Every structure is written in structure tokens, then in C-alpha cells.
């Protein structure tokens, strides 16, 4: 039990009135002091009664578990049975309770969980507060409630899709570009609906499964190959997760369409991989090898987010890929990458996809935009929507916000198409 802010004020007023009435023998001041004492006594009696009733508080169910994607939100419902009003207190940043006030005899509550960072979040007790009718006294009570939230990385569904494609090794992963019968277009990937999209490209099956409008996106017939450039650097864990998801989604979607893939993976000025005309299966293996390690740096971490059967399959494939995939390191420079890009662009119209944090790689991205525009190709840039989430201070976040906007406008003037919406919902629309 403790005094509230109002309670401390009442005690202070009572002390002042008591001293004043003692010194002056004023009847009205003495009467006011007695009234305050009576009020505090009634409040204390009410508080003690509510404290006794609070011992019968119970929740159903007592164990809750949910899995969500980083950046998304999950909702859980449970009931609290109580003979006295309560106020819920959720201090965790990843947790919110609705409503906060619990009324007897029972209340249906909703827990809303959300986090931009992947990980396992746990709660063993739910804190509630009781107070008297006048708000003079209050106390905190811990209600046993087991809550376990698994926030899996944005890239995880794409990892599982890539693993599935590698495991299948189906004829669909060929080297010849696939065609959409009757449309004269090449399927690139699926994504969430955006204003202005034609309704004739809606993927109705994926829309029904995901409860979101999903549309298919195609390449014009002139674009027979894909060049994907991925910069490994990121502002922090959230940006790293987003870029990994973009990169693997681009490789998976291109592999599903059967397009030959040219792949460049770099870390600033250091070029790690620069391969042309990879068959889709090899491109998937290389992409997996460079995406997995930052997210599952310990093998047993996989089991926190993936079912045992899928986790065993994933770790087995990683073991097979590990030795050969990381031997792909080459001695190269960004200038040689741009030279090879010019060669590819001259050979045929190429769809170029850049993935990375453009603020970190601004000089290269602007030069890339100029090269692609001059050659008449098409450039799509996949970059985090809000890179300032990883900023260490509000001042740094504001500067990043301003610089990000200016750079996006400059790239759009060069003809680049900017995308910073995640495409994880598109997995079921890849087939």
C-alpha cells in the first residue's frame, strides 16, 4: 500500500490545518481537519476491503503464446475475473492492453503485441493496480499470466521458401524465362495492392488466404534477365532484417519466374560476389548463404522460430551450402561491377534491382541510376521505408529522415522505381 499523489496532498493539507488550528484555536479549521481525517479513514477502509477482494482475481487462459513477424502486431484475448475494479499496467514497449480498466465481475481484455526487432519476448506476470474510491491509496498486484511472443525476422518466410525451392529442384527453376500465356508478360513477383493498380492483376487466391489484396507484377517481354545488387551494410538490426527480406524475395521471385540472374553482393567498396547469368538454383544458394548468418548466427536459434522438421531441413541445407557458398569471395572493385553492368545492359534490356540502405551507399546508388537510365534499362530500388528507426538519438533520426527524402527524390528523377514496402505477403503468390 502507498499514497497516491492526491493522498500526499491531502496529508500535507491536513498537517497544515492541524498546526494552524492548534496555534489559533480556530473552530472552522479544526472542523476541516476532522473532515479530512474522516475522508482518509473512509478511503483506507475502502482500500482494505478492495485489497481483500483482490485475492480472488484469476485469469483464463493462464498461458498464451503467439508468433508474429517483426513489424507486425498480434492480438490475444483473455478474461479476468475480479470482485473489484482494477487498472492494468503494461510497462513493456512491445505490449499494450485494451482496455486498461477492468470492471467486476469479469472483463474481456485484448493484449496487443508488436516489435520491430525479432526475438523471443516473455511475460510471467501481469501488473494491475487497485485504489480506493477517492484515489488516496493504491497498491500493485501481480497476476500470474504466462505470455510468450516469438517475433520472427521479416526474412524468415523467404528463407523457408528458398529452402523449399532448393529441396524441390523442380524443372520450373530453369534458365529460360517463363511466359504468362495470353498476356505476353513475364511474371516477376506478387505484392500488396497499391492505389492505381489494375484490378485484372489481382491474385484472388492469395488475396483470400492473406485477407489482403495481392496483385501480380510482370516484366515486359523485352526484359529477359535480372541483375540484383545487394549491399550488406545496414543502419542497425531492423534495417538489416528489412534489406535481407528484400534481397531474398527478389532472388526467390526471379528464380520462380525462371529468369537468368546476375548477382552482385558487396560490402561497401568490397565486392564479395559478382556472377553473371547464374541458373536460379545457384543464385538461391548464394543468396541463402549470405542472408542466414546475420539472423541465425547460432544453429539452435533456428528452432526458436521454425518447426522442428523445417528447422532440421534448413540446418542440413546450410551445412551443405556453407563450405562452397562462402568460397565465392572474389577480388573485385565497384568499377569492374559497373563495367560488367554496362556490358549486360548493352546485350539486352535488363531489369536491375538494387537492395540496400541508400543513405549508406548514396554515391554508388546515384551512379547506378545514371548508368541504367543512360542504357535504357529499368531500375528498382528496394530500401527500408524508415531507416531512422535504428538511429541512436532523435537528432540523428531527424537528419536521416531529411536526407532519405532528398535522396529518394533524386533517384526518382533518374527514372528509378522506389519500393520500401515489404513483400513477405507475396510468398503464397509466387507459384
C-alpha positions as CSV (number, residue, x, y, z in Angstrom):
1,X,0.0,0.0,0.0
2,X,1.2,3.5,-0.8
3,X,-0.2,7.0,-1.0
4,X,-1.1,8.4,-4.4
5,X,-0.2,12.0,-5.5
6,X,-3.7,13.1,-4.3
7,X,-3.1,11.2,-1.0
8,X,0.2,13.1,-0.3
9,X,-1.6,16.4,-1.0
10,X,-4.4,15.5,1.5
11,X,-1.8,14.6,4.1
12,X,0.0,17.9,3.6
13,X,-3.2,19.9,3.8
14,X,-4.2,18.0,7.0
15,X,-0.9,18.7,8.6
16,X,-1.1,22.4,7.8
17,X,-4.7,22.7,9.1
18,X,-3.8,20.8,12.3
19,X,-0.9,23.0,13.1
20,X,-2.9,26.2,12.3
21,X,-5.9,25.1,14.4
22,X,-3.6,24.2,17.3
23,X,-1.9,27.6,17.2
24,X,-5.1,29.7,16.7
25,X,-7.8,27.5,18.3
26,X,-9.9,28.3,15.3
27,X,-13.1,26.1,15.3
28,X,-13.6,26.1,11.5
29,X,-10.0,25.0,10.9
30,X,-10.4,22.3,13.5
31,X,-13.6,21.1,11.8
32,X,-11.9,21.0,8.4
33,X,-9.1,18.9,9.9
34,X,-11.7,16.4,11.3
35,X,-13.4,16.2,7.9
36,X,-10.1,15.4,6.2
37,X,-9.3,12.7,8.8
38,X,-12.7,11.2,8.2
39,X,-12.2,11.2,4.5
40,X,-8.8,9.5,4.8
41,X,-10.3,6.9,7.2
42,X,-13.1,6.1,4.8
43,X,-10.6,5.8,1.9
44,X,-8.4,3.5,3.9
45,X,-11.4,1.3,4.9
46,X,-12.5,1.1,1.2
47,X,-9.0,0.3,0.1
48,X,-8.6,-2.5,2.6
49,X,-11.9,-4.1,1.5
50,X,-10.8,-4.0,-2.1
51,X,-7.4,-5.5,-1.2
52,X,-9.1,-8.4,0.5
53,X,-11.4,-9.0,-2.6
54,X,-8.4,-8.8,-5.0
55,X,-7.1,-12.1,-3.6
56,X,-9.7,-13.9,-5.7
57,X,-8.5,-12.5,-9.0
58,X,-8.0,-15.1,-11.7
59,X,-7.4,-15.1,-15.5
60,X,-8.4,-17.6,-18.3
61,X,-6.4,-18.8,-20.0
62,X,-3.2,-18.5,-17.9
63,X,-0.8,-19.4,-20.7
64,X,-0.7,-17.5,-24.0
65,X,1.6,-17.8,-27.0
66,X,1.8,-16.0,-30.3
67,X,4.1,-15.8,-33.3
68,X,4.3,-12.6,-35.4
69,X,6.5,-11.1,-38.0
70,X,8.8,-8.3,-36.9
71,X,6.9,-5.0,-37.5
72,X,3.5,-6.7,-37.4
73,X,1.1,-6.9,-34.5
74,X,-0.6,-9.8,-32.8
75,X,-3.7,-9.8,-30.7
76,X,-4.7,-12.2,-27.9
77,X,-7.9,-12.3,-25.9
78,X,-8.3,-13.4,-22.3
79,X,-10.7,-12.9,-19.4
80,X,-10.0,-11.5,-15.9
81,X,-12.4,-12.4,-13.1
82,X,-12.3,-9.8,-10.2
83,X,-14.7,-8.6,-7.5
84,X,-13.1,-5.1,-7.5
85,X,-12.2,-2.6,-10.2
86,X,-8.6,-2.8,-11.5
87,X,-6.2,-0.8,-13.7
88,X,-3.9,-2.7,-16.0
89,X,-0.2,-1.5,-16.1
90,X,1.9,-2.7,-19.1
91,X,5.4,-1.1,-19.0
92,X,6.9,-3.2,-21.8
93,X,7.3,-1.4,-25.0
94,X,6.2,-4.4,-27.0
95,X,2.9,-4.9,-25.1
96,X,-0.3,-2.9,-24.8
97,X,-3.6,-3.9,-23.1
98,X,-7.0,-2.9,-24.2
99,X,-9.0,-1.7,-22.2
100,X,-6.9,-0.6,-19.3
101,X,-9.8,-0.6,-16.8
102,X,-11.1,-3.9,-15.5
103,X,-14.7,-3.9,-14.1
104,X,-16.2,-6.7,-11.9
105,X,-17.3,-9.4,-12.1
106,X,-15.4,-10.2,-15.4
107,X,-13.8,-8.3,-18.3
108,X,-12.7,-9.5,-21.7
109,X,-9.3,-8.0,-22.5
110,X,-7.1,-7.8,-25.6
111,X,-3.3,-7.9,-25.5
112,X,-1.7,-6.2,-28.5
113,X,2.0,-7.3,-29.1
114,X,4.3,-5.7,-31.6
115,X,8.0,-5.2,-32.1
116,X,10.2,-4.0,-34.9
117,X,13.0,-6.4,-33.8
118,X,12.9,-10.1,-33.9
119,X,13.4,-12.2,-30.8
120,X,11.5,-14.0,-28.0
121,X,9.6,-11.9,-25.6
122,X,8.2,-13.3,-22.3
123,X,6.0,-12.1,-19.5
124,X,5.3,-14.2,-16.4
125,X,3.1,-11.7,-14.5
126,X,0.6,-9.1,-15.4
127,X,0.7,-6.0,-13.2
128,X,-2.6,-4.4,-12.0
129,X,-3.3,-1.6,-9.6
130,X,-6.1,-1.2,-7.1
131,X,-7.1,2.1,-5.4
132,X,-9.9,3.3,-3.2
133,X,-12.9,5.3,-4.4
134,X,-11.2,8.6,-3.5
135,X,-7.8,7.8,-5.1
136,X,-5.9,8.3,-1.8
137,X,-4.3,4.8,-1.5
138,X,-3.1,2.4,-4.2
139,X,-1.2,-0.9,-4.5
140,X,0.2,-3.1,-7.3
141,X,-0.7,-6.7,-7.6
142,X,1.0,-9.3,-9.8
143,X,-1.4,-11.7,-11.6
144,X,0.2,-14.9,-12.8
145,X,0.0,-14.9,-16.6
146,X,2.4,-16.7,-18.9
147,X,2.8,-14.8,-22.2
148,X,5.4,-15.9,-24.8
149,X,5.8,-13.9,-28.0
150,X,8.0,-15.1,-30.8
151,X,8.8,-12.3,-33.2
152,X,10.4,-13.9,-36.2
153,X,12.6,-11.9,-38.7
154,X,11.0,-10.5,-41.8
155,X,13.3,-12.6,-43.9
156,X,12.4,-15.9,-42.3
157,X,9.4,-16.8,-44.7
158,X,11.6,-16.0,-47.6
159,X,14.3,-18.3,-46.2
160,X,11.8,-21.1,-45.9
161,X,10.5,-20.5,-49.5
162,X,14.1,-20.6,-50.8
163,X,14.8,-23.8,-48.9
164,X,11.7,-25.4,-50.3
165,X,12.7,-24.4,-53.9
166,X,16.2,-25.8,-53.4
167,X,14.7,-29.0,-51.9
168,X,12.3,-29.4,-54.8
169,X,14.9,-28.7,-57.5
170,X,11.9,-28.6,-59.8
171,X,12.1,-28.1,-63.6
172,X,10.5,-24.7,-63.0
173,X,13.9,-23.4,-61.9
174,X,15.2,-23.4,-65.4
175,X,17.4,-20.9,-67.3
176,X,14.8,-19.9,-69.8
177,X,12.4,-17.0,-68.9
178,X,8.8,-18.2,-68.4
179,X,5.9,-16.5,-70.1
180,X,2.4,-15.8,-69.0
181,X,0.1,-17.4,-71.5
182,X,-2.1,-14.9,-73.3
183,X,-0.6,-11.9,-71.6
184,X,2.7,-11.6,-73.3
185,X,4.4,-10.8,-70.0
186,X,6.9,-12.4,-67.7
187,X,5.9,-12.9,-64.1
188,X,8.2,-11.1,-61.6
189,X,6.6,-11.3,-58.2
190,X,3.4,-10.6,-56.2
191,X,2.9,-7.7,-53.8
192,X,0.3,-5.9,-51.7
193,X,-2.2,-3.8,-53.7
194,X,-1.3,-0.1,-54.1
195,X,-3.6,2.7,-55.3
196,X,-3.6,2.8,-59.1
197,X,-3.0,-0.9,-59.7
198,X,-5.2,-2.6,-62.3
199,X,-7.8,-5.0,-60.9
200,X,-7.1,-7.5,-63.7
201,X,-3.7,-8.3,-62.0
202,X,-5.3,-9.2,-58.6
203,X,-4.2,-12.6,-57.3
204,X,-7.6,-13.8,-55.9
205,X,-6.3,-17.0,-54.3
206,X,-3.5,-15.2,-52.4
207,X,-5.9,-12.4,-51.5
208,X,-8.4,-14.9,-49.9
209,X,-5.6,-16.6,-48.0
210,X,-4.0,-13.5,-46.6
211,X,-7.1,-11.3,-46.2
212,X,-5.2,-8.5,-48.1
213,X,-5.5,-7.6,-51.7
214,X,-2.4,-9.1,-53.5
215,X,-1.6,-8.2,-57.1
216,X,0.9,-9.9,-59.5
217,X,3.6,-7.9,-61.2
218,X,5.1,-8.7,-64.6
219,X,8.0,-7.8,-66.7
220,X,7.6,-6.7,-70.3
221,X,8.8,-9.2,-72.8
222,X,11.9,-7.1,-73.6
223,X,13.3,-7.8,-70.2
224,X,14.8,-11.3,-70.3
225,X,17.2,-11.2,-67.3
226,X,17.6,-9.7,-63.8
227,X,20.6,-8.0,-62.3
228,X,20.4,-7.9,-58.5
229,X,22.8,-5.8,-56.5
230,X,22.8,-6.2,-52.7
231,X,24.8,-4.1,-50.2
232,X,25.3,-5.9,-46.9
233,X,25.6,-2.7,-44.7
234,X,22.7,-1.5,-42.6
235,X,22.0,1.1,-40.0
236,X,21.0,-1.5,-37.4
237,X,19.1,-4.7,-36.8
238,X,15.8,-3.5,-38.2
239,X,17.2,-2.2,-41.4
240,X,19.4,-5.3,-41.8
241,X,16.3,-7.5,-41.4
242,X,14.3,-5.5,-43.9
243,X,17.1,-5.5,-46.5
244,X,17.7,-9.2,-46.1
245,X,14.0,-9.8,-46.8
246,X,14.1,-7.6,-49.9
247,X,17.1,-9.3,-51.2
248,X,16.0,-12.9,-50.8
249,X,12.5,-12.0,-52.0
250,X,13.9,-10.6,-55.2
251,X,16.1,-13.8,-55.8
252,X,13.2,-16.2,-54.9
253,X,10.7,-14.3,-57.2
254,X,13.2,-14.2,-60.1
255,X,14.0,-17.9,-59.6
256,X,10.3,-18.8,-59.6
257,X,9.9,-17.0,-62.9
258,X,12.9,-18.8,-64.4
259,X,14.8,-15.7,-65.3
260,X,18.6,-15.9,-65.6
261,X,20.1,-14.0,-62.6
262,X,23.2,-11.9,-62.4
263,X,24.1,-11.4,-58.8
264,X,26.4,-8.9,-57.1
265,X,26.8,-8.9,-53.3
266,X,29.0,-6.2,-51.8
267,X,30.0,-4.7,-48.5
268,X,30.8,-1.1,-49.4
269,X,33.7,-1.0,-51.7
270,X,34.5,-4.7,-51.2
271,X,32.8,-6.9,-53.8
272,X,32.1,-10.3,-52.3
273,X,30.2,-11.9,-55.2
274,X,29.9,-10.8,-58.8
275,X,28.4,-13.5,-61.0
276,X,26.6,-13.3,-64.3
277,X,23.8,-15.5,-65.7
278,X,23.5,-17.8,-62.8
279,X,21.0,-20.5,-63.0
280,X,18.2,-19.9,-60.4
281,X,19.2,-22.7,-58.2
282,X,22.8,-21.5,-57.7
283,X,21.5,-17.9,-57.2
284,X,19.2,-19.2,-54.4
285,X,22.1,-21.0,-52.7
286,X,24.4,-17.9,-52.8
287,X,21.6,-15.7,-51.5
288,X,20.8,-18.0,-48.7
289,X,24.4,-18.3,-47.6
290,X,24.7,-14.5,-47.3
291,X,21.4,-13.9,-45.6
292,X,21.3,-16.7,-43.0
293,X,24.3,-15.9,-40.9
294,X,23.3,-12.4,-39.6
295,X,19.9,-13.7,-38.4
296,X,20.7,-17.2,-37.1
297,X,24.3,-16.9,-36.0
298,X,23.8,-19.9,-33.7
299,X,22.3,-23.0,-35.3
300,X,19.9,-23.6,-32.3
301,X,18.4,-20.2,-32.8
302,X,16.5,-21.6,-35.8
303,X,14.5,-23.8,-33.5
304,X,13.0,-20.8,-31.8
305,X,11.2,-19.7,-34.9
306,X,10.8,-22.7,-37.1
307,X,9.0,-26.0,-36.5
308,X,11.5,-28.9,-35.8
309,X,11.0,-30.7,-39.2
310,X,11.6,-27.5,-41.2
311,X,14.5,-26.5,-38.9
312,X,16.3,-29.8,-39.4
313,X,15.9,-29.4,-43.2
314,X,17.2,-25.8,-43.0
315,X,20.3,-26.7,-40.9
316,X,21.1,-29.6,-43.2
317,X,21.0,-27.4,-46.3
318,X,23.1,-24.7,-44.5
319,X,25.7,-27.4,-43.8
320,X,25.8,-28.3,-47.4
321,X,26.0,-24.7,-48.6
322,X,28.4,-23.3,-46.0
323,X,31.6,-24.7,-47.4
324,X,31.0,-23.9,-51.1
325,X,29.0,-20.7,-50.8
326,X,31.4,-18.6,-48.8
327,X,34.3,-19.5,-51.2
328,X,32.6,-17.2,-53.7
329,X,34.6,-14.2,-52.4
330,X,36.3,-12.5,-55.3
331,X,38.8,-9.7,-55.6
332,X,37.0,-7.1,-57.5
333,X,36.1,-3.4,-57.4
334,X,32.9,-1.3,-57.9
335,X,34.3,0.0,-61.1
336,X,34.5,-3.6,-62.5
337,X,30.9,-4.2,-61.3
338,X,29.7,-1.1,-63.2
339,X,31.7,-2.2,-66.3
340,X,30.0,-5.7,-66.2
341,X,26.7,-3.9,-65.8
342,X,27.3,-1.8,-68.9
343,X,28.0,-5.0,-70.8
344,X,24.8,-6.6,-69.6
345,X,22.7,-3.5,-70.4
346,X,24.1,-3.4,-73.9
347,X,23.3,-7.0,-74.6
348,X,19.6,-6.7,-73.9
349,X,17.3,-4.7,-71.8
350,X,17.9,-5.7,-68.2
351,X,15.8,-5.3,-65.1
352,X,18.2,-4.1,-62.4
353,X,17.2,-4.4,-58.7
354,X,19.3,-2.7,-56.0
355,X,18.8,-3.7,-52.4
356,X,20.3,-1.8,-49.5
357,X,20.3,1.2,-47.2
358,X,20.6,4.0,-49.8
359,X,21.9,6.6,-47.2
360,X,24.9,4.4,-46.6
361,X,25.5,3.8,-50.3
362,X,24.3,7.0,-51.8
363,X,27.2,7.7,-54.2
364,X,27.1,4.2,-55.7
365,X,23.2,4.2,-56.0
366,X,23.2,7.6,-57.8
367,X,25.9,6.4,-60.2
368,X,23.9,3.1,-60.8
369,X,20.8,5.1,-61.5
370,X,22.6,7.2,-64.1
371,X,24.1,4.1,-65.8
372,X,20.8,2.3,-66.0
373,X,18.9,5.4,-67.3
374,X,21.5,6.0,-70.0
375,X,21.3,2.4,-71.2
376,X,17.5,2.5,-71.3
377,X,17.1,-0.2,-68.7
378,X,14.8,-0.3,-65.7
379,X,15.9,0.1,-62.1
380,X,14.0,-0.8,-59.0
381,X,15.4,0.2,-55.6
382,X,14.3,-1.8,-52.5
383,X,15.2,0.1,-49.4
384,X,13.8,0.3,-45.8
385,X,10.9,2.7,-45.5
386,X,12.0,4.2,-42.2
387,X,15.8,3.7,-41.8
388,X,15.8,6.2,-38.9
389,X,14.2,3.5,-36.6
390,X,17.8,2.3,-36.0
391,X,19.0,5.8,-35.1
392,X,20.6,6.2,-31.7
393,X,19.1,9.7,-31.0
394,X,16.2,11.8,-32.1
395,X,18.6,14.3,-33.7
396,X,20.2,11.6,-35.8
397,X,16.8,10.2,-36.7
398,X,15.6,13.6,-37.9
399,X,18.8,14.2,-40.0
400,X,18.3,10.7,-41.6
401,X,14.7,11.4,-42.3
402,X,15.6,14.6,-44.2
403,X,18.5,13.0,-46.1
404,X,16.4,10.0,-47.0
405,X,13.7,12.1,-48.6
406,X,16.1,14.1,-50.6
407,X,17.9,11.1,-51.9
408,X,14.6,9.3,-52.9
409,X,13.5,12.4,-54.9
410,X,16.9,12.5,-56.7
411,X,16.7,8.8,-57.6
412,X,13.1,9.2,-58.9
413,X,14.3,11.9,-61.2
414,X,16.7,9.4,-62.7
415,X,13.8,7.2,-63.5
416,X,14.3,4.6,-60.7
417,X,11.2,3.0,-59.2
418,X,11.4,3.1,-55.4
419,X,9.8,0.4,-53.2
420,X,10.0,0.3,-49.4
421,X,7.0,-1.9,-48.8
422,X,7.7,-5.4,-47.6
423,X,6.7,-8.2,-50.0
424,X,6.6,-11.0,-47.5
425,X,2.8,-11.4,-48.1
426,X,3.6,-12.4,-51.6
427,X,5.1,-15.8,-50.8
428,X,1.8,-17.7,-51.5
429,X,1.5,-15.9,-54.8
430,X,4.9,-17.0,-56.1
431,X,3.7,-20.1,-57.8
